[in-house]
Amino acid sequence: MDFFASNLTRNNYKTPFERNVIQHFGLLENLNDYAFSELGVNDSRVNHPLIVTECFASPDYCRSRLFEQLFECYQTPSVVLGVDALFSHYYNTIAQKELASTCLIISLGHMTTHIVPMINGEVQMKDIKRINVGGYNSFDLLYKHLNLKYPQFKQKLGQTSVQAIQENLTFVATDYAEQLNYFQYGKEYFNNTHYLNRIAFENDKITRANLQKEVSEPVILEFPSNPEQVVSMEEVRRKQEMRREQAERLRETMAKRRDEKKNQQVEEVKELEAADAEIEEDESKAEEILKRLDFETHDELKKRIIKLKLKLGIVSKQSLEEEKVSYINVPDDQLTEKEQRVKMRS
């Protein structure tokens, strides 16, 4: 089990199959290594012919990859591929001496179910049907149901535990509807006291007597629960005080971050205003200054200054709107170049 524990841990394990078709050959190699190790194959190669089962209509790509792994990695002398359902049918017909049989084979797989018609011992390949429902679906339903109903036991209800519950405590009902009624009503369900018609009562009494022999008793599974812990008032006050201290530290941290951000914005405004004044004084330096500050145009620089001033509360949005409106009715020759640009933007 050392190899299995180190390479295929419960948390990292993933099946190499997708709908009964091999998809992950790296994981398949890990499984084969473990299987051959448990079978006592300690040599670097497998010196035994192998019989490998597959599902119907397995893709040629999967077969070629499987052969490549078995022949090159394990150096097996020979490999035979076959369908397990047909192997089983052949074995059973050999026992009954009915090789040329006409029947319908239902192959219940892990994730799929195949319905295989056979006429006079020949499989009708074109009429085979596949249903994407298998034994895994019942396990998956039980696993999700238990984890949804008992979330407090999610750590204990792992896949291994649920699989053990399914294998040891569940069963297949002979009559599903009657089994559900028996679970709901118990043995009183078979007393037939709800019938008013005497003939129907007597006729159904015989049927229910036979059904009562086929239903199974319910299995009651109880999970251990921890007793409720009694918390003292002192402990409650201590936790409340701890939460208040954490909240106060969080508020202080957020306030500190806001102050740091505000200081950075103030410094940025000062730097941008100095650059703006320098451009106003000497426009020949505009391209160099804008490139240094990572701006494309002078207007973009001014917009950034206004945006920062609005965030810092240095100017209000209303005062900016009033400033724009006040320039509309003023002739351009009475405005400075800066005021003219403001008027154009408005």
N, C-alpha and C positions, 0 to 999 in steps of 0.2 A: 504493500500500500504506500510505500515511500514515494515511488515514482508517480503514482496517481495523485498523491497529495501535493507534490511539488509542481506538477505540470497541469493538472486539471482541478484546480481548487473550486470550491463550491461557488465562490463569488464571481470567478472569471470564466466558469464553464459555459460553453455554447455548443449546441448540437451541430454536427457537421451536415445534417440533413435539412432540406427544405421541402416539405410535402413529400417525404420519403425518397427524395432524389438527393444524391450527394452533391454538395456545393462547396464545402470548405474542406479541402483535402489535407491542409495542415493539421486541422483538428482530428481528421480521420487517422492520420499517421500517429498522433499521440494515443488514440484509442487502440490502434493495432499494436503499438509498442507495449501498452499495458496488457492487452489480451495475450499476446505471445509470451510475455514475461510470466503471467499467471499460469500459462499452460506448460511452463518449464522449458521454453525455447531460449536457451542461454547463448546460443551460437550467434555469429554475425549474420547468418542467413537462415531462412526457413526451409529445411530440407524435406518438406512434405507437400504433396498436392493439396490444393485448397478448393473448396466448394463455397462460392459466394452467392448469396441470394440478392435479388434486386426486384424492383417493382416493374409492372408492365410498362412498356413503351419508354424505357429508360433512355435518355439521349446518348448518342454515340460519343459525344465529347466526354461525358462522365465515365463511360466505359473505358475510353482510351486513357484517361487520367488514372483510373483505378488500375488498369493493367500496367501502366507505366510505373506506378508506385509499387505494386506487388512484385514485378519482375526486376526492376532496377534497384529498388530500395531493399527489398527482402530476398531477392534472388530465388523466388519460388520456382520449382521445376515445371509446374503446370497449374492452370486455374480453370475452373468450370463455373460458368454463370447460369443461374436458373431462378425461377420464380418460386418462392416458398409455398404458395397456395397450390401450385401444380405438383410440387414434390409431395406435399401432404396428400393430395388426391391420388397420385400414383401409388403411394404407399398403402392407402386405404383400399384402393381397388385391387391391388395385388393380394391383400389379405382376403378380400371377398371374391377374388378370381373373376372380376368383371372389368377387363381392360377397356373394352369398347363400350363405354357407358355414355348415356345422355343425361346430363344433369346441369344444375345451375350452382356454380361455386361462388360463395360470398366470402371474400378475404378481408378480414378485419385487421387493419394495420394501425400503426401508431398515430398517424395523422390523416390517413385516407382509408377509404373502403372501396374495394374493387368488386364489381359484379361481373362474373365471367361465365358466359354460356358455353356449354360443351355438347356437341352432337356427335354421337358414335365415336367417342374418344378423341375428337378433334376440336381444339379450341377455336371459337369464332372470334378472331382477333378484331374484326371491324365492329363487332357488336359489344365489346367490352365497355363498361361504364365505370367512371370513377367519381366518388363522392368525397368531398374534402371534409369528412368527419371521421375521426378515429378515436382510439383510446385516450389520446392526449387531451381531447376536448373535454372529456369527463373530469380528468384531473385538473385541467385549467379552470373549469367551472367551480369545482370544489375549492380550489386554492383561492380564487378571487372571492368566493362567497364567504369563506371563513375569515379572510383578512378584512373584508368589508364589515362583517358582522361583529368581529372581535378585534378592533384596531389596537386594543391594549396588549394583545398577544402577538403583534406583528413580528417581533424579534424571534419568538418561539415557533411561530407557524411558518417555518421555512419550507422550501420545496421538498426537502428530504423528509421532514416530519409529516407533511400533508400526503406525500406519496405512501408513507407507511400506514397512515390512517386509511387511505383509499384501498390499499392492498389487503389490510387485515380486518377492516370493520365494515366495508361496503359490500353490497351484493346486487345481483341483477334480479329485478322483480319478475315473477312469472306472469302476473297480471298487474300492470302498472296502476290502472285506475282503482282496482280493488285494494292494492297495497296502500295507496294514498288514503282511501276511505278508512282502512284499518288504523292507519297512523292517527287520523283525525278523531274517529269515534271509538276506537278500541273494540273489544269483543262485543259490545252492545250493537255494533253495526250488523252482526250476523244473527241477531235475535228476531229480525223481521217484524218488530212490533209496529212499524210505521205502515203496514199493509192493512187496508180495510176490506179488500176482497179476499175471502177465505181461500178460494182456489189458487189465486196468485200467491198467497202466503205459503200454501203447502208446496206448490211447484218450485217456488224460489228457495224454499227452505232446504231442499235437497242440493240445489246448485251452490248455495252459500255454505253448506256443510262441507262440500268438496273444496270450495275455494279457501275455506278456513285452514285446511291442511296445507295449502300452498303458500299462504302469506307468511312473512317472517316477522319476528318480533323487532320492534325498534331498538336501535343501539343508541344509548344515551352517553354522550361524551362530555365530561365535565372538565373544565380547565381550572387549575388552581389559581386562586385569587389572594392577593395580599390583604391582610386586615387593614381597616381604615386607620390611618395614623392620626392620633390626637395631637394637635399643635397647641402649645401653650400661648397665652396672651403675650408673654415676654418675647417669644419667638416671632409672633405676628408683628409686634412693634419694631423689633429689630429689622425685619425684612422691609417694613414700610419706611423706616429711617434710611435703610440702604438704598431703596428706590429713590427717595427724595435726594440723597446725596448724588446718585448717578444722574438724575435729571438736572441738578444744579451744575454739575461738572459739564454736562452736555450743553447747557445754556451758555456757560462761560466760554466753552470752546467755540460755539457758533458765533458769539459776540466778538471774540478775538479774531476769528476769520473775517467777519464783516468789517472790522476796523482795519485789518491788514489790506483787504480789498479796496476799501475807501481811500486809504493812504496811497495805494498804488495808482488809483484813478486820479487823485489830486496831483500827484507827480506827473502823470501822463498829460493832464490838462496844461500844467505849467510848461512842459516841454513842447507841446503842440502849439500853444499860444506864442511861445518865443519863436518857433519856426515860422508861424503865420506872420508875425510882425517882421521877421527878417525877409520873408518873401515880398511883403508889402513895400518894404524899404528898397529892396533890390531884386527885381524879378528875374534877373539873369542867373541868380542862384537857385531859382525855383526847382529846376530839374534835379540838381544835385541834392537839395534838401528833401524833396519828395521821394527820391530813390533811397536815401538813407533811412527815411521813416517808413518805407514800404507803402507809399501811396502813389496812385497813378495820376491824379489830378489835384489841383489846389482846392476845388470844390469838395472833393472827397475828404480832404484834411479838415475843412471847415465843418462838414457834417459830423465828423467824428468828435470835434470839439463841442459842438452843440449837444450831441448825444450824451457825452460824459457830463456836461453841465446839468442836463436834465436829470440824470441819475443821481448826481450829488446834490441837487436842489439849489444850485447856484442861480439858475434861471428857471422860470416856469414856462410851461407850454403856452399859457395865455399871453404872457408878455411877448413871446416870439411872434404869435399871430398878430398881435396889435402892432408890432414893429413892421411886419410885412404890409399890413393894410395901410399904415400911415405913409408909406412910400408910393402908393399907387397913383395918387392924384398930384404928385410932385413932379415937375419937369426934370428930365435927366440932367440938364445943365446946372440945376441947383443941388444936385446930389454928388457926393464923392464917389470914387470908383467902387469902393466897398459897398456903399449904399445902393449903387446901381446894380451890383451883383445880387444883393438881397432882393431888390425889386424884381429882377428877372426870374429868380427862383420862385417868387410868390405868384 
